[in-house]
C-alpha cells in the first residue's frame, strides 16, 4: 500500500496555472503554504467590517 502526498505548488506554478486558464475568473483560490485553497465568498459581516475599517483608515 502506498501513501499519496499532496502536490505543493510554487508561486511560479500558481501563476502559470492562472495564465493557462486553469481557474475561472469567479474562482476564489489562494496559494497557502504550497496548497491551493478555495476561499469562501465574502459575507455581509465581512463587508460591514471592511467598510468600517476603510472609513477609519482613510477619513
Backbone as a printed PyTorch tensor [residue, N CA C, xyz], in Angstrom:
tensor([[[  0.8450,  -1.1690,   0.0000],
         [  0.0000,   0.0000,   0.0000],
         [  0.8950,   1.2400,   0.0000]],

        [[  0.6120,   2.1640,  -0.9100],
         [  1.4100,   3.3870,  -0.9740],
         [  0.6080,   4.5680,  -0.4310]],

        [[  1.3370,   5.5340,   0.0860],
         [  0.6940,   6.7230,   0.6400],
         [  0.8980,   7.8690,  -0.3420]],

        [[ -0.1840,   8.5210,  -0.7120],
         [ -0.1060,   9.6520,  -1.6350],
         [  0.1880,  10.9280,  -0.8530]],

        [[  1.0430,  11.7590,  -1.4290],
         [  1.3200,  13.0480,  -0.8070],
         [  0.7460,  14.1530,  -1.6920]],

        [[  0.2970,  15.2110,  -1.0530],
         [ -0.2970,  16.3200,  -1.7850],
         [  0.7790,  17.0890,  -2.5430]],

        [[  0.4350,  17.5660,  -3.7180],
         [  1.3490,  18.3810,  -4.5220],
         [  1.4520,  19.7590,  -3.8980]],

        [[  2.6500,  20.2150,  -3.6580],
         [  2.9070,  21.5730,  -3.1580],
         [  3.2970,  22.4220,  -4.3630]],

        [[  2.5720,  23.4930,  -4.5930],
         [  2.8210,  24.3680,  -5.7210],
         [  3.7260,  25.5250,  -5.3180]],

        [[  4.5570,  25.9580,  -6.2510],
         [  5.3490,  27.1630,  -6.0460],
         [  4.5280,  28.3550,  -6.5440]],

        [[  4.9820,  29.5450,  -6.2210],
         [  4.2820,  30.7400,  -6.6930],
         [  4.3120,  30.7870,  -8.2170]],

        [[  5.4400,  30.4280,  -8.8050],
         [  5.5640,  30.4240, -10.2650],
         [  4.5710,  29.4500, -10.8980]],

        [[  4.4190,  28.2760, -10.3070],
         [  3.4640,  27.2840, -10.8280],
         [  2.0350,  27.7930, -10.6920]],

        [[  1.7410,  28.4460,  -9.5810],
         [  0.4040,  29.0090,  -9.3540],
         [  0.0810,  30.0580, -10.4280]],

        [[  1.0400,  30.9560, -10.6910],
         [  0.8240,  31.9770, -11.7120],
         [  0.6880,  31.3460, -13.0960]],

        [[  1.4430,  30.3070, -13.3410],
         [  1.3630,  29.6150, -14.6420],
         [ -0.0100,  28.9590, -14.8150]],

        [[ -0.5440,  28.3530, -13.7690],
         [ -1.8850,  27.7690, -13.8400],
         [ -2.9220,  28.8310, -14.1700]],

        [[ -2.7460,  30.0190, -13.5940],
         [ -3.6550,  31.1330, -13.8750],
         [ -3.5610,  31.5450, -15.3350]],

        [[ -2.3290,  31.6650, -15.8450],
         [ -2.1130,  32.0340, -17.2450],
         [ -2.7370,  31.0220, -18.1970]],

        [[ -2.6750,  29.7550, -17.8390],
         [ -3.2070,  28.6890, -18.6970],
         [ -4.7200,  28.5630, -18.6230]],

        [[ -5.3570,  29.3520, -17.7390],
         [ -6.8110,  29.3190, -17.6350],
         [ -7.3190,  28.1810, -16.7740]],

        [[ -6.4740,  27.6750, -15.8930],
         [ -6.8850,  26.5770, -15.0120],
         [ -8.0110,  27.0180, -14.0770]],

        [[ -8.0080,  28.2970, -13.7010],
         [ -9.0400,  28.8460, -12.8220],
         [ -9.9700,  29.7460, -13.6230]],

        [[-11.2450,  29.7690, -13.2490],
         [-12.2070,  30.7060, -13.8310],
         [-12.0270,  32.0590, -13.1640]],

        [[-12.5070,  33.1220, -13.7970],
         [-12.4110,  34.4520, -13.2100],
         [-13.1340,  34.5340, -11.8680]],

        [[-14.2040,  33.7630, -11.7170],
         [-15.0080,  33.8000, -10.4990],
         [-14.4220,  32.9500,  -9.3700]],

        [[-13.4380,  32.1180,  -9.6780],
         [-12.8540,  31.2490,  -8.6540],
         [-12.1010,  32.0740,  -7.6160]],

        [[-12.3320,  31.7560,  -6.3670],
         [-11.6230,  32.4160,  -5.2680],
         [-10.6410,  31.3900,  -4.7080]],

        [[ -9.4740,  31.3600,  -5.3020],
         [ -8.4590,  30.3790,  -4.9380],
         [ -7.1950,  31.1160,  -4.4980]],

        [[ -6.6020,  30.6520,  -3.4190],
         [ -5.3540,  31.2350,  -2.9320],
         [ -4.3320,  30.1300,  -2.7320]],

        [[ -3.0760,  30.5170,  -2.8180],
         [ -1.9790,  29.5950,  -2.5620],
         [ -1.4880,  29.8390,  -1.1400]],

        [[ -1.6800,  28.8540,  -0.2850],
         [ -1.2820,  28.9680,   1.1150],
         [ -0.3730,  27.7970,   1.4560]],

        [[  0.8770,  28.1230,   1.7800],
         [  1.8870,  27.1130,   2.1150],
         [  1.9720,  26.0100,   1.0610]],

        [[  1.8740,  26.4160,  -0.2110],
         [  2.0100,  25.4670,  -1.3060],
         [  0.7370,  24.7370,  -1.6910]],

        [[ -0.3410,  24.9450,  -0.9610],
         [ -1.6060,  24.2710,  -1.2510],
         [ -2.6130,  25.2480,  -1.8440]],

        [[ -3.3630,  24.7810,  -2.8390],
         [ -4.4320,  25.5890,  -3.4070],
         [ -5.6490,  25.4700,  -2.4950]],

        [[ -6.1120,  26.6170,  -2.0130],
         [ -7.2220,  26.6350,  -1.0660],
         [ -8.3550,  27.4550,  -1.6520]],

        [[ -9.5290,  26.8390,  -1.7390],
         [-10.7100,  27.5510,  -2.2250],
         [-11.2490,  28.4080,  -1.0850]],

        [[-11.3680,  29.7000,  -1.3320],
         [-11.8110,  30.6280,  -0.3070],
         [-13.3230,  30.8190,  -0.3820]],

        [[-13.9290,  31.0500,   0.7670],
         [-15.3630,  31.3010,   0.8230],
         [-15.6530,  32.7100,   0.3140]],

        [[-16.8440,  32.8940,  -0.2100],
         [-17.2590,  34.2210,  -0.6540],
         [-17.4080,  35.1510,   0.5410]],

        [[-17.1800,  36.4270,   0.3020],
         [-17.3350,  37.4010,   1.3700],
         [-18.7960,  37.4800,   1.7730]],

        [[-19.0340,  37.4850,   3.0750],
         [-20.3940,  37.6010,   3.5810],
         [-20.6940,  39.0290,   3.9990]],

        [[-21.9020,  39.2480,   4.4570],
         [-22.3360,  40.5780,   4.8810],
         [-21.4930,  41.0870,   6.0420]],

        [[-21.2390,  40.2560,   7.0370],
         [-20.4530,  40.6900,   8.1940],
         [-19.0560,  41.1440,   7.7610]],

        [[-18.4610,  40.4280,   6.8570],
         [-17.1350,  40.7920,   6.3550],
         [-17.1930,  42.1500,   5.6570]],

        [[-18.1880,  42.3430,   4.8160],
         [-18.3180,  43.5930,   4.0820],
         [-18.5230,  44.7800,   5.0070]],

        [[-19.3280,  44.5990,   6.0450],
         [-19.5780,  45.6790,   7.0030],
         [-18.2790,  46.0430,   7.7330]],

        [[-17.5420,  45.0580,   8.1910],
         [-16.2740,  45.3100,   8.8830],
         [-15.2780,  45.9960,   7.9550]],

        [[-15.2230,  45.5630,   6.7270],
         [-14.3050,  46.1500,   5.7610],
         [-14.6440,  47.6230,   5.5070]],

        [[-15.9170,  47.9230,   5.3550],
         [-16.3580,  49.3010,   5.1310],
         [-16.0060,  50.1890,   6.3160]],

        [[-16.2640,  49.7040,   7.5270],
         [-15.9530,  50.4790,   8.7300],
         [-14.4480,  50.7140,   8.8610]],

        [[-13.6620,  49.7050,   8.5770],
         [-12.2120,  49.8330,   8.6560],
         [-11.7010,  50.8580,   7.6440]],

        [[-12.2180,  50.7950,   6.4280],
         [-11.8050,  51.7470,   5.4040],
         [-12.1490,  53.1710,   5.8140]],

        [[-13.3050,  53.3650,   6.3990],
         [-13.6970,  54.7030,   6.8520],
         [-12.7300,  55.2240,   7.9150]],

        [[-12.3210,  54.3560,   8.8400],
         [-11.4100,  54.7650,   9.9030],
         [-10.0070,  55.0790,   9.3640]],

        [[ -9.5830,  54.3010,   8.4010],
         [ -8.2270,  54.4760,   7.8890],
         [ -8.0820,  55.6470,   6.9160]],

        [[ -9.1140,  55.9090,   6.1470],
         [ -8.9740,  56.8800,   5.0620],
         [ -9.7030,  58.1870,   5.2850]],

        [[-10.3290,  58.3530,   6.4170],
         [-11.0370,  59.6260,   6.6800],
         [-10.3200,  60.4050,   7.7690]]])
